[in-house]
Every structure is written in C-alpha cells, then in structure tokens.
Amino acid sequence: MFSSRADAIDPVIYSYNTIGTTSPSTYHDINLGLSYQRSTRRKGEYILLAYRLSTSVSRSDATTEYTDTFNMPVPYAGIISDSKTIYTEQTGQLDWSRPLGKGQTLEMGGKYINRRNHNKANQDYLDYRQTFTDFEHVTQIAALYADYRANLAKWGFRAGLRYEYTHLNADYKSGDGTSFSSNLNDWAPNATISYKLSQTGTLKLSGSSSIRRPGIWYLNPTRYETPTSVSYGNPDLESERITQFTLGYSIYTPSGINFTINSWYSWADNNIIPVQWAEGDVTYSTYANDGKDRTWRTQFNFSTFLNKSKKTYINFGASWAWNSHENPSYGLYRQDWSGRFNLSIRQNLPYKWRLSGFMYWNTPNDRGLYSRVHYRHGASIGYYSISLSRGFLKDERLWFSVSWNNPFASKKRCTVTETVNMPYDGESYSYSRHPQYANINISYRFGKLNAQVKKVKGSIDNNDVVGGVSRGE
C-alpha cells in the first residue's frame, strides 16, 4: 500500500494498493568470433585479424493494477507495458606487433565497431491513453592506436596513444522525437614505468585515460510512469572520459609467497549520472553528463603456503575506497567510504582428499548522489562456503565434491535505502534471507588433454559501454 500524508487533521492525501504481474521475460544471445594470426619471418613479429558478432534480443511484459484507491493523483487504473530490444554489435580489428630490438616492441592497429540498438516500447495507461516509442540508436567507432614497450635492465617502460572517432545517430521511427546525429573525437593516452627493486619485487606507476559510452538503457527516451514517479533516458548523452593513476608494488618468491598492493586515484568531469527532481508529489529521473566523480581505492592480496609440506594454502585480500560525487548544475555533493575482504584456505588431507573454505564480506555499495544504504539484522553482505573434494581413477578422471554454502550466515537481513539530496525524506525496506544450500558434484573426463593448442596472442574486447550491453571475448 502507498499513502501520502499531509497533517494531523487530514493525514492521508491519497492511497492505493499495487498488484504487479510480470510475464516470463525472453532473452536470446548469439556471439561469434573469428581470429587469424600470421607470423612473419622476423622472430616475434605477427599480424592479427579478428572479427566478432554479438547480438541479443530481449522482451519483457508487465501489468500493474491499482486497487483500493483513494484520491488517486492520476486518471488511469493501471499500466500494461511491453518492450522489445534488439542489440547488434559488429567489430573488426587489425593488430601488428614488431620487435624493434632487445626488450623493445612496437604495436600498432585499428578497430571498427558498428553498434546498433533498436527498442520498441508500448505503454497502455488503462482507461486513459496509450503511448508507443520506436527508437533506434546507432554508434560507429573507428579507432587507431600505437603502443611502445621496452624492458631495459631493471626498468620497464610503456607508452601508448589511441585516437577514437565516434559517429552517433538517433532515429525516432515512431515520430515522437527529432532525429539527430553527432560526431566525437577523443584522444586516450597511457603510460607505465616499472622498476625491479629485487629479483622478486617490482614497483610500478601508470597513468591512463579511457572512454565510456552510454548504452541503450541510458539513451532510450521511453517514459515509464507510476503515480509517484516518471523516468526516461536521454538520447543526447555524450561519451565520458575517465583518467586514472595507479601506484603498485608486487613480490613473488620461490617459496610461494605472493603479495601485491595497488592504490589508484581516478576522476571524471563529465560522468553520466542520474538526475532527479521533484514536481509536486512526482519524482522525475533521467541521465546527464553532469557528474564530477573522484575515487581513491587501495587493494592488496596475500597468498602463501603455511607449512613446508605445502599442504595448507591461504589467500587473503582486502580493499577500501573513498568515493565523492558532485553535480555542480544542481549544487549536490556526497562522499562515502566502502570496503571488503575475502579469505580462502585449502588443506590437503590424507588419501588425496582436499578441504577448502571461502569467506567474503563487504560494506554497503556506493549508491551515488541520491541514496544511502545500510543493513539491519546483519551488518554486511557476506558469503561463506566449505567444500570437500577428491579425484579418482587414473589422472583423476573422476572428480567428486560436496559443498555447504553460507552455513553460519544469519537467516534474515533488512536492507534500508534512504533518500538524500531531494526535497523530501524517504526510506524503503527490503527483507531477504541468506541462501543456505548444499551442492554435490560428480564429473568424469573422457579422452586425454595432451595436445597443445596454439592460440592467437590478441582478442577483441569491447568494454566501453555503461548502462547497456557490452561484451568482451
């Protein structure tokens, strides 16, 4: 039930109950990749040609009915919505790598991406009106890059530069918007310097710039309405640029001690962020390139054998981060801290049995400018597991394992989401239970794995999309 209160004399402005029905969603996904690598007569030199096709079709249908209404603020009794999204991405890539001398390598290449998003959405506001949106967004990206690497005695150097040209085109086939196109030019440099402090320890400093582009869910202008909210995408969004500097140290010893620590600072002045405001009792939300984000994060990982027989192995990792978010256009600012850690232990037992344990814990995730999250009945998100496994037969062809997940976790957790930086106070409560379950796995391997398959040295990796679909190899 939802209600809005005014004062003690007449406390309820309006109220209603919501009944929601969601039909089974459908999702079809196809990925096809081809790579060809050709080595030249020069040792270490090769040319790589790669192509990848990624396509998906998703559809969702939902019905919302409002019952037991009192002074409803909208003229409709419910909403029937259906949406279909077709995503297609084609990528062609050419890479060339050539050794220049002892410890020096030059790499050059280019990439072309054709990314097409097509969404059809129908909204039927019962007894009131219907809306239909047919929106297609096409992104074409052409990129060229050069990368130089050198390893000289204890020093290592890397410097690279990438140029990206992007053509964006939005077409409203349903006629409810103005079609438009735009062209973007971006330069993305990167550099790394490393120094070997000893035979096992290395210190590294790097800086890089990257580009992220808005996906279909951030661009789609279809309006989704409820009696208290209206949300829609922004087809005028531009790509965002993130700059990052990283300082890291790592050590690897022959005895099995591995330790790494990295600290990095990143910032972006045109981040794609949610923009929210209130008009009367209705909250509106969309997206804009108005964000100024700053993040400082430190992460370390340590692993080693606990005895000379190497029967006990332990791995421990932790990280903590400071995040700040700002929207100068609205005069909003917020900062917070977050952290997490994980611990795993593996013990070899007699008769080739293996006992393993894993634990993971983290604080509430950072939620940006408009919400703050904390937990009750369990102060964090945690995951625990214990497993026992063993291989049988020759070469351990038959493998058996049994595991128990979250055996010590609390059964109930309440997630509280508080509204901040808005002209009203709001809280929502979500109750959940930690999943506790056991698994038994039995597998058998046929044939032999003696053949060595030669793989190409490069692959296609498109990870530049936020708020939509983006796939790596």
N, C-alpha and C positions, 0 to 999 in steps of 0.2 A: 504494500500500500504506500502511496505517496501523498503527502499533505504539505501545505504551505501555511504558516501561522503568521498572524498579524499582531494581535494584542490580547489582553486577558478578557476583554468584553466579548469579542467575536474572534476566537483564536484561529479558526480554520478558514483560510481564504478559498481553497479548493482541495479536493482529494479524489483519488481514484485507485483502483487495483489494476494491475497489468497481468495479462495472460499471454505468454510468448510461446510460439511454436516454430521450430526450425526444421525444415526438411533436410534429409541427408545431403550434404554437400558433395559435389563430384570434382575430382581433380585428376587430370591426365598430364603426364610429363614425359617428354622424349628428349634424350641427349645423345648426340652423335659426334664423335671426334675422330679426326684423321691427322696423322703426323708422319712426315717423311724427312729423314735426316741423311745428308750426303757428306761424307768426309772427303777432303782433298788430299793431294799428295803431300802437303805440308802437315807435319805431325801436330795434332791438336786443333787443326782448323776444320770447321764444318759449317754447313748451311742447313737450316731447318725451315721447313714449310709446314704450316699447320692450319687446319680448318675445323671449326666446331659449330654445330647447330644445336640450339636449345629452344624448345617450345613447350608451352603448357597451356592448358585450357581448364579454367575453373568456373564453377557455377554454384550459386547459393540462393536459397529461397527462404523467406522468413515471414511470419504473420504475427502481428501484435494487436491484441484487443484490449480496450479499456472498459472495465466494468465497475459497477457501484460508484458511478461518477457523481460529484457534487461541484457545481460551479466550474465545469471544465473550461480551461483557458483556450481551448482550440475547438474548431467546429466539426472535427471528424471523430469517428468512434473507433478507429483502428487504422493500421497500416499494413498493406501487403506489398512486399518488395521482392524483386528478383534481379539478380545481377550475373552477368557473364563476362569474363575477361579472357582475352586471347593474347598470349605473350609469345613473341618470336624474336630470337637473337641469333644473328649470324656473325661469325668472326673469322677473319683471315689474318694470318701472322707470318712474317718472314724475319728470321734471325740469322745473323752472320757473326761467327766468333773466330778471331785470328790471333794466335800468339805473336807478340812482337819481339820477344827475346826472353831471356831467363827471368821467370817470375812475372812477366808482363803480358796482359791480354787486352785486346780491344774488341768490344761487342757493339754491333750496330743492327738496327732493324726497324720494322714498321708494322703497324697494325691498323686494320679497318674493322669497325663494328657497325652493324645495322641493327638497331633495336626498335622493335615495333610493339606498342601496347594499344589494344583495342578493347574498350569497355562499353557494354550496353546495360543500362540500368532502368528499371521501371518501378515507380513508386505510386501505389494506389491508396490515396487517403480516403477511406470509406465514407461514402455519403457526402464527399466534398469535392475532390479533384484528383486528377492523375497527372504525373509528370514522367517524361521519358527523355533519357540522355543517351546519345550515341557519340562517343568521344574517342578519337584516335590520336595518339602521340607518337611521333617518330623521332628517334635520335640517331644521327650519323656521326661517327667519330673517326677521325684519321689522325694517327699519331706516329711520330718519328723519334727515335732515341739513339743515344750514343753513350757507352759506358766503358771507362778505362779502369783497369785493376793492376796493381803492382805489389809484389812481395819482395822486399829488399832487406836481407838480413833479419833483424828483429822488427822491422817496420812493415806495416801493410797500409796501402792507400787504395781508395776507390773514389771516383768522381764520375758523375753522370748528369745528363740533361735530357729532358723529354719535352717535346712540343706536341700539343694536342689542339686540333681544330674540331669544333663541335657545331653541327647544324641541327637546330631544333625546329620541329614543325608540329603544330597542333591544329586539328581539324574537327569542327563540330558538325558532324554529319546530320544531326537532328535539327540544326538550325537555331539552337538556343544560345549560341555564343558566337563570337567573332574569331575566325581562324587567324592564326598569326605564325610567324617564324622568326628565328633569331640566330645569330652566329656568335660563337665564343672562341677566343684564342687564349690558351693557357700555357705557361711555361712551368715545368716542375723539375727543379734541380735536386741533386742529392750528393752527399759526400760522407766518407768514412775514413778515419785514421785509427790504426791499432798499433799497439806496441807489446812485445813479449817481455814481460818482466822476468820470467824464468822459463825453464823448459816446460813448465806445466801451467803457468799463469799468464793471462792476456788482459790488457786494458784497452777498451775501445770507446771512441767518441764518434757519433754520427749525427747528421742532420739531414732532413728530407722534407719535401713538400709534396702533397698528394691532392688529387681532385676527386670529389664525390658528387654524383649527380642525382637529382630527385627521381624516384621511381613512380610507378603508376598510382600508388595509393596516396602519395603526396600531391600528385598533379591532377587527379580526377576531380572535375568540378561538380559532380553529382552531389546534391544536397540530401542529407539524411536528417530527418526531423523527428523529434518527440515533443510532447507538451512542454518540456523544460529545456530542450537543447536543439541546436542546429549546427551541423558540421559539414564541411566540404573542403576539397582540395584546392590548390592554387596552380593553374596551368602556366603562370608567369614566373615560376621559380627558376633560379639560375643555379649553376653548379657552385659548390662550396669548396674552399681551399683550407687545408689543414697543414700547419707547419709544426715539425716536431724535432727536438734534440734529445739524444739518448747518450747516457754515460753508463758503461757496463764493465764488470770485471768477472772473469771466469777462471776456474782452476780445475784441472783434471790430472789425477795422479795414477800411476800404475797399480797402486794398491786398491783402487776402486773408489776413492773419494772424489766426488763431483760437487762443485759449488759454483753457483752463478748468482750475481746480483745486478740488476739493471734499474736505473732511475731515469725517467724521461719526463719532459715538460712539453706540452703541446698547446697550441692556441689556434683559434679561427675567429675571424671578424665578420664573416657573412654566413654563419651557420644557418641551416634550415631548422627552424624551431616552431613548435606550436604557438599560435597566437590566440588568446582567449579574452573575451569581454562579455559583459552582461548588459542586456537591454530589458529593463523591467524584470520579469521572472524568468527570462530565457537567456541561457548561456550560449554564445556563439564561439565556434572554434574553426581555425583554418591553419595555414602554414605560411611562413615568410622567411626571407633571407635576412633576418634582423638579429640573429644571435651573436653574442660575443662570449665564447667559451674558453675557459682556461682549465687545464688539468695537469696535476703533478702526481705521478704514481711511482712507487718503488716496489719491486718484486724480487724475491730471492728463492732459490731452490737448493736443497742439500740432499745428497744421497750417498750411502756408503754401506759396506758390509760391517756388521758388528762383531765378527769373530774371524780368526784366521782360516777357519774351515770354510768360510763363505756360505754358511748355511742360513744365516739371518741377514736380510737386506732391508734397509729402511730408506724411505724417501719422504722428505718434508718440504713443503712450500708454503709461502705466505705472501700477501701483498696488501698494501694500503694505498688509498688515493684521496686527494683533495680535489674537489670539483667546484668551479664557480660558473654561474650562468647569468647573463645580463641581456636585457632587451632595452637599449637606450631609447627607442621610439616610445616605449610605454613607461620608462623610468623604473624598471624592475631589476632586482638583483637578488641572487640567492647563492649560498655556498654550503657545502656539507662534506663530511668525511665518510669513507667506507673502507671495509677490509674483509679479508677472507684468508682461510688457510686449509691445507689438505695434508693428510698423513696416511701413508701406506706402509705396511710391514709384510714381508714374505719370509716364511720359515720352512726350510726343507726338513721333512720328518723321515724317520726310518721307512724302509720299503718303498722309497720313491714317492711318498705322499708329500703334498705341498699345502700348507696352511697360509691363507692370506687374509689380511684385514685392511679396510679402507675407511677413511672418515673425511668428510668435507663440511665446512661451515662458512657462512658469510653473513655480513650485516645486511640490512635492507638496501636494495638497489637505489641508486640515484634516480630521482624522478623529475628533474628539471625545475622549471620556474613555478609551476602551479600546484604541485602536490608534495606532501611529505608522508613517508611510510614508516610505520613501526609495527611491532608484533606484540601480541599478548598470548598467554598460555604457551610460551615457547619463544625465547627472545631472538631467535635467528632461524635461518633456513639451514637445516643440517641433513646430511645423508651418511649412513653407516652401512657397512656390509662385511660379512665374514664368509669365506669360501674354503672348501676342501677339494683338492683335485689330484688326479693321478693318471699317468699314461700306462697303457697295457700293450702287450704283443710287441713284435719287432718294430723298432723305430717309433714306438709309441703311436702306432696307427689308431688304436682305440683309446679315446680320451673320455674320462668321466669327471664331472664336477658337480658339486652341490653348494648352494649359497643361500644365505639368510640376510635379507636386506632390511635395514632400519630396525634391528632387534631391540634397541634401547631408546628409540625416539619416543617423545611424548605423543600421545594419540591425537591431541587436539591443538590447533593453532588458530589464533584470530589475527587477521591482517587488517590494520586500520590505516585508511588513506585519508589524510587531512588536506583540505583545500587551502592554499596560501596565495597571496598576491592577487586576490579577487575581491570585489566589493561585497562579499558575503562570506559567511563561515559555513563549512560543510564537512561532514565526515561520512565515510562509507565503511561498512564492516563486512569482511568476508571470512567465513569459517571453513576450515579444511582439516583433514586428518593426514598425518604422515603415512604414506603407503608402506605397509609391512607385508612382505611376501617372501616365499622361498622358491628357488629355481633348481631344477635338476637337468643337467645337460649331458647327453651321450653323443659322441661323434666318432665317425670312422673315416680314415683317409685311404682312398684307393690309389694304386699306382705309386710311382716314385717321383721325387722332386729333385732329381739330379741335374736336370737340364738348366743351363744358364741362359736366360732370355735377355738379349741386348735391348736396352731401352733408349729412346731418344733423350737428349740432355735438356730439352726445353718442353714447355707445355703452355697452353692458353689459360690464363687466369684473369677473369673479369670480376673485380671486387669494388667497383666504383659507385654502386647504387645504394641509396638509402631510401627507405620507405617503399620498396618494391622488390622485384625479382632480380637477383644477380647470382651467377653460378661460376664456380671455379671448375677445374678439371676433376 
